């Protein structure tokens, strides 16, 4: 006798995301408004206090008369300009809507169900989002002194590992790995594991033992370096970034990116910005002046600051009632200073402060001095 019974499968009443999507914690950007609804000093998103260069602004204005036209789908002139400035092959460059898009494209191209990708304990939150969105499993490697630990990363590599994200310098800690350590990490990875070096803050670093990863990406078959125009170039509003790596990886990414993923305004501004060396030098000089000043002044009032090589600092607060990071954030907001709580990075008693204008930097130091003594 044949058993004709069958298990009834319930059809969902509405579309359901694939497994894992609803387990992703949405990225929360830095606040833009103070407690009174106004922003006097916004230091929550690592934006440059110098704005964009005059050359970049003029380039955007020139595009405004042709908004009906599609941009160059391959961003060929922008890639040529980047290649010219950095001395690299434009054919091995890909441009995107911020380096965030490049990071996501790498995850979508090289990760899938059953795969794993590694990033460090306090690494950029977009890594976790990109890994999970691709259907893979994130693996977090603990840090040492708020700095990526090569041995911890390598110890977590398995036959399921397909990708390693390394922010160098790291956000939000401001710490970095010397390039000898980056090369040791690369040497310890299997050749089929892709190493992504996120150098969003690389232009700010002034250390003799630092390299952004350009040379390694030029010579290795499994390394990609990503950069952004959002930070030192001041083009965050336009969403523009780029990646450089082996031809076979760039080819794979170009097959899955949107056909017009970079706007004409972003392309024009990027060409002008990357060639404006004087503007970049001015931004570096400003940071070189105020990063150490803010660090020293905050330490004078009893706060601990993680040494940073970026354009931001991580400030640690006492673990006592009324003096914790959340208390300081509320107080600063009331003073018109908007900084960034980083509890979602696993740093519940710290605040990240972008280096701002002279007025902004002095205001935050003054406000925190008052907060610590109230």
C-alpha positions as CSV (number, residue, x, y, z in Angstrom):
1,X,0.0,0.0,0.0
2,X,1.4,3.4,-1.0
3,X,1.6,6.2,1.6
4,X,0.3,9.3,-0.1
5,X,0.7,11.6,2.9
6,X,3.1,14.5,2.5
7,X,4.4,17.2,4.7
8,X,2.6,20.4,4.1
9,X,5.0,23.3,3.5
10,X,3.6,26.7,4.6
11,X,4.0,29.4,2.0
12,X,5.2,32.7,3.5
13,X,2.6,35.5,3.4
14,X,5.3,37.9,2.1
15,X,8.8,37.8,0.6
16,X,11.4,36.6,3.1
17,X,15.1,37.6,3.0
18,X,17.6,34.9,2.6
19,X,19.0,33.4,5.8
20,X,21.3,35.7,7.7
21,X,20.1,39.0,6.4
22,X,17.9,39.9,9.3
23,X,20.7,39.0,11.7
24,X,22.8,41.9,10.4
25,X,23.1,44.9,12.7
26,X,22.5,48.0,10.5
27,X,25.4,50.4,10.2
28,X,24.7,53.5,12.3
29,X,26.5,56.6,11.1
30,X,27.8,59.3,13.5
31,X,25.3,61.8,14.8
32,X,24.9,65.1,12.9
33,X,23.0,67.2,15.5
34,X,23.7,68.3,19.1
35,X,21.2,68.1,21.9
36,X,19.7,71.4,21.0
37,X,19.1,70.4,17.4
38,X,22.0,72.5,16.2
39,X,25.5,71.4,15.3
40,X,28.4,73.8,16.2
41,X,31.2,71.2,15.9
42,X,30.5,67.9,14.2
43,X,33.4,65.6,14.9
44,X,31.6,62.2,14.7
45,X,32.4,61.0,11.1
46,X,36.1,61.6,10.6
47,X,35.3,64.3,8.0
48,X,38.1,66.7,7.1
49,X,37.8,70.2,8.6
50,X,39.2,71.7,5.4
51,X,36.3,70.8,3.2
52,X,37.0,69.9,-0.5
53,X,39.6,71.6,-2.7
54,X,38.5,74.5,-4.8
55,X,39.5,72.5,-7.9
56,X,37.1,69.7,-6.9
57,X,34.2,72.1,-6.3
58,X,34.7,73.7,-9.7
59,X,34.8,70.3,-11.4
60,X,31.4,69.4,-9.8
61,X,29.9,72.8,-10.9
62,X,31.0,72.0,-14.5
63,X,29.1,68.7,-14.5
64,X,25.9,70.4,-13.3
65,X,24.9,71.5,-16.8
66,X,24.8,67.9,-18.1
67,X,22.8,66.0,-15.4
68,X,20.8,64.3,-18.1
69,X,23.8,62.3,-19.4
70,X,25.0,59.0,-18.0
71,X,28.6,59.1,-16.6
72,X,31.4,57.1,-18.0
73,X,30.6,53.6,-16.9
74,X,34.2,52.6,-16.5
75,X,35.4,55.9,-14.9
76,X,38.3,55.7,-17.3
77,X,39.6,59.3,-16.9
78,X,39.4,59.0,-13.1
79,X,41.3,55.6,-13.2
80,X,43.9,57.2,-15.5
81,X,44.3,60.1,-13.0
82,X,44.7,57.8,-10.0
83,X,47.2,55.7,-12.0
84,X,49.2,58.8,-13.0
85,X,49.4,60.1,-9.4
86,X,50.3,56.7,-7.8
87,X,52.3,55.3,-10.7
88,X,50.1,52.2,-11.1
89,X,48.3,50.5,-14.0
90,X,44.8,52.1,-14.5
91,X,43.5,48.7,-15.8
92,X,44.0,47.3,-12.4
93,X,41.9,50.0,-10.6
94,X,38.2,49.8,-9.9
95,X,36.1,52.8,-8.7
96,X,33.0,52.6,-6.6
97,X,30.5,54.5,-4.5
98,X,32.9,54.9,-1.6
99,X,35.4,52.2,-0.7
100,X,32.4,50.6,1.1
101,X,31.1,49.4,-2.2
102,X,34.5,47.9,-3.2
103,X,34.6,46.0,0.1
104,X,31.1,44.7,-0.5
105,X,31.9,43.7,-4.1
106,X,34.9,41.8,-2.8
107,X,32.7,39.9,-0.4
108,X,30.0,39.2,-3.0
109,X,32.6,37.9,-5.5
110,X,34.6,35.7,-3.2
111,X,32.3,34.6,-0.3
112,X,29.3,32.3,-0.2
113,X,27.4,29.9,2.0
114,X,29.8,27.9,4.1
115,X,32.8,30.3,3.7
116,X,34.4,32.3,6.4
117,X,36.1,35.7,6.4
118,X,38.2,37.2,9.2
119,X,38.6,40.7,10.6
120,X,40.0,42.1,13.8
121,X,38.1,42.7,17.0
122,X,37.6,46.4,16.6
123,X,37.6,46.5,12.8
124,X,35.3,48.6,10.6
125,X,31.7,47.5,11.0
126,X,31.1,47.3,7.3
127,X,33.3,44.1,7.1
128,X,30.8,42.2,9.2
129,X,27.8,43.5,7.2
130,X,29.5,42.6,3.9
131,X,30.4,39.1,5.0
132,X,27.0,38.3,6.3
133,X,25.2,39.8,3.3
134,X,27.3,37.5,1.1
135,X,26.0,34.5,3.1
136,X,29.3,33.8,4.7
137,X,30.4,33.6,8.4
138,X,32.4,36.3,10.1
139,X,35.3,35.3,12.3
140,X,36.6,37.9,14.7
141,X,40.3,37.8,15.7
142,X,41.1,39.4,19.1
143,X,43.5,42.4,19.2
144,X,46.5,43.2,21.3
145,X,46.5,46.7,22.8
146,X,43.7,47.7,20.5
147,X,45.9,46.7,17.5
148,X,45.3,43.9,15.0
149,X,47.3,40.8,15.9
150,X,48.8,38.8,13.0
151,X,49.1,35.6,15.0
152,X,45.5,35.8,16.2
153,X,44.3,36.2,12.6
154,X,46.5,33.4,11.2
155,X,45.4,31.1,14.0
156,X,41.8,31.5,12.9
157,X,42.4,30.5,9.2
158,X,40.8,27.2,8.3
159,X,40.0,25.5,5.0
160,X,36.7,27.6,5.0
161,X,38.6,30.9,5.1
162,X,38.3,32.8,1.8
163,X,39.0,36.4,2.8
164,X,40.7,38.5,5.4
165,X,39.9,42.2,5.9
166,X,42.5,44.4,7.5
167,X,42.0,48.1,8.1
168,X,45.4,49.8,8.3
169,X,45.2,52.2,10.0
170,X,42.2,50.9,11.9
171,X,39.0,52.8,12.6
172,X,38.0,53.5,15.4
173,X,41.2,52.8,17.3
174,X,43.6,54.8,15.1
175,X,46.3,52.0,15.5
176,X,48.2,50.5,12.6
177,X,50.4,47.5,11.7
178,X,53.9,48.2,10.4
179,X,54.3,46.8,7.0
180,X,56.7,44.0,8.1
181,X,53.7,42.6,10.0
182,X,51.4,43.0,7.0
183,X,53.8,41.1,4.9
184,X,54.1,38.4,7.6
185,X,50.3,38.1,7.6
186,X,50.3,37.8,3.8
187,X,53.0,35.2,3.9
188,X,51.1,33.1,6.4
189,X,47.9,33.0,4.3
190,X,47.1,30.2,1.8
191,X,47.3,31.5,-1.8
192,X,43.6,31.1,-2.3
193,X,42.7,33.5,0.6
194,X,42.2,37.1,-0.4
195,X,43.8,39.7,1.8
196,X,42.0,43.1,1.6
197,X,44.0,46.0,2.9
198,X,41.7,48.9,3.7
199,X,43.8,52.1,3.7
200,X,41.1,54.7,4.0
201,X,43.2,56.8,6.3
202,X,46.6,56.0,4.7
203,X,47.3,59.5,3.5
204,X,47.4,60.8,7.1
205,X,50.1,58.3,8.4
206,X,53.5,59.7,9.0
207,X,55.5,56.6,10.2
208,X,58.6,55.2,8.5
209,X,57.4,51.6,8.9
210,X,54.0,52.1,7.3
211,X,52.9,51.3,3.7
212,X,49.4,51.4,2.4
213,X,49.7,48.1,0.6
214,X,50.1,49.5,-2.9
215,X,53.3,47.5,-3.6
216,X,51.9,44.2,-2.2
217,X,48.7,44.6,-4.2
218,X,50.8,45.2,-7.3
219,X,52.9,42.1,-6.9
220,X,50.7,39.5,-5.2
221,X,48.0,37.5,-6.7
222,X,45.7,37.6,-3.6
223,X,45.9,41.2,-2.3
224,X,43.7,44.1,-2.9
225,X,44.2,47.6,-1.5
226,X,41.2,50.0,-1.1
227,X,41.2,53.7,-0.7
228,X,38.6,56.5,-0.3
229,X,38.0,60.1,-1.4
230,X,35.8,60.6,1.7
231,X,38.5,61.5,4.2
232,X,41.5,63.6,3.3
233,X,40.0,64.7,-0.1
234,X,36.8,65.9,1.6
235,X,34.4,64.2,-1.0
236,X,32.3,62.2,1.5
237,X,29.0,63.6,0.1
238,X,29.8,62.3,-3.4
239,X,30.6,58.7,-2.3
240,X,33.8,57.8,-4.1
241,X,36.4,55.2,-3.5
242,X,38.8,52.9,-5.4
243,X,40.5,49.6,-5.2
244,X,43.8,48.3,-6.8
245,X,44.7,44.7,-7.2
246,X,45.5,41.8,-9.6
247,X,43.9,41.9,-13.0
248,X,41.9,38.7,-12.4
249,X,40.3,40.2,-9.2
250,X,39.5,43.5,-10.8
251,X,37.9,41.6,-13.7
252,X,35.7,39.6,-11.3
253,X,34.5,42.8,-9.6
254,X,33.7,44.6,-12.8
255,X,31.4,41.7,-13.7
256,X,29.2,42.3,-10.7
257,X,29.3,46.0,-10.1
258,X,26.6,48.3,-11.4
259,X,27.2,49.6,-14.9
260,X,27.2,53.3,-13.7
261,X,28.1,52.9,-10.1
262,X,30.1,56.2,-9.9
263,X,28.3,59.5,-10.7
264,X,29.7,62.0,-13.1
265,X,30.1,64.6,-10.4
266,X,32.1,62.1,-8.3
267,X,34.3,61.3,-11.3
268,X,35.0,64.9,-12.1
269,X,35.7,65.8,-8.5
270,X,37.9,62.8,-8.0
271,X,40.1,63.7,-11.0
272,X,40.6,67.2,-9.7
273,X,41.1,66.2,-6.1
274,X,43.7,63.4,-6.6
275,X,45.8,65.9,-8.6
276,X,45.6,68.7,-6.0
277,X,48.7,67.8,-4.1
278,X,48.8,71.2,-2.3
279,X,45.4,70.6,-0.8
280,X,46.4,67.2,0.5
281,X,49.6,68.6,1.9
282,X,47.6,71.3,3.8
283,X,45.3,68.6,5.2
284,X,48.2,66.6,6.4
285,X,49.9,69.6,8.0
286,X,46.7,70.5,9.8
287,X,46.3,67.0,11.2
288,X,50.0,66.9,12.1
289,X,49.5,70.0,14.2
290,X,46.2,69.2,16.0
291,X,46.3,65.4,16.4
292,X,49.2,65.6,19.0
293,X,47.9,68.8,20.5
294,X,44.4,67.3,21.3
295,X,46.0,64.1,22.5
296,X,48.3,65.9,25.0
297,X,45.7,68.3,26.2
298,X,43.2,65.5,26.9
299,X,45.8,63.5,28.8
300,X,46.6,66.6,30.9
301,X,43.0,66.4,32.2
302,X,43.3,62.8,33.2
303,X,41.8,61.0,30.1
304,X,43.5,58.1,28.3
305,X,43.9,58.4,24.6
306,X,44.9,55.6,22.3
307,X,47.9,56.7,20.1
308,X,46.5,57.4,16.6
309,X,48.0,57.8,13.2
310,X,44.7,58.8,11.6
311,X,42.7,62.0,11.7
312,X,40.8,60.9,14.8
313,X,41.5,59.8,18.4
314,X,39.9,57.2,20.7
315,X,39.3,58.7,24.2
316,X,38.7,56.4,27.2
317,X,36.7,57.5,30.2
318,X,36.7,56.4,33.9
319,X,34.5,53.5,34.8
320,X,32.6,55.5,37.5
321,X,29.2,57.0,37.8
322,X,28.8,60.3,36.1
323,X,32.1,60.0,34.2
324,X,31.5,57.3,31.7
325,X,31.6,57.8,27.9
326,X,27.8,58.0,27.7
327,X,27.8,60.8,30.3
328,X,30.6,62.6,28.5
329,X,28.7,62.3,25.2
330,X,25.6,63.8,26.7
331,X,27.6,66.7,28.2
332,X,29.4,67.4,25.0
333,X,26.2,67.3,23.0
334,X,24.8,70.0,25.3
335,X,27.9,72.1,24.5
336,X,27.4,71.8,20.8
337,X,30.1,69.1,20.2
338,X,29.0,66.0,18.4
339,X,31.5,63.0,18.8
340,X,31.0,59.3,18.3
341,X,30.2,56.7,20.9
342,X,31.8,53.4,19.9
343,X,29.9,50.8,22.0
344,X,28.9,49.0,18.8
345,X,32.6,48.4,18.2
346,X,33.0,46.7,21.5
347,X,34.4,49.8,23.2
348,X,31.5,50.8,25.5
349,X,33.5,53.3,27.6
350,X,35.2,55.2,24.8
351,X,34.4,58.1,22.4
352,X,36.0,58.7,19.0
353,X,36.8,62.3,18.1
354,X,37.6,63.5,14.6
355,X,40.3,66.1,14.5
356,X,38.4,69.3,13.5
357,X,39.1,73.0,13.1
358,X,41.2,74.8,15.7
359,X,38.0,76.2,17.2
360,X,36.4,72.8,17.4
361,X,39.4,71.1,18.9
362,X,39.8,73.8,21.6
363,X,36.1,73.7,22.4
364,X,36.1,69.9,22.9
365,X,39.1,70.0,25.2
366,X,37.6,72.9,27.2
367,X,34.3,71.1,27.5
368,X,35.9,67.8,28.6
369,X,38.1,69.6,31.1
370,X,34.9,71.1,32.6
371,X,33.2,67.7,32.5
372,X,36.0,65.9,34.3
373,X,35.9,68.5,37.2
374,X,32.2,69.0,37.6
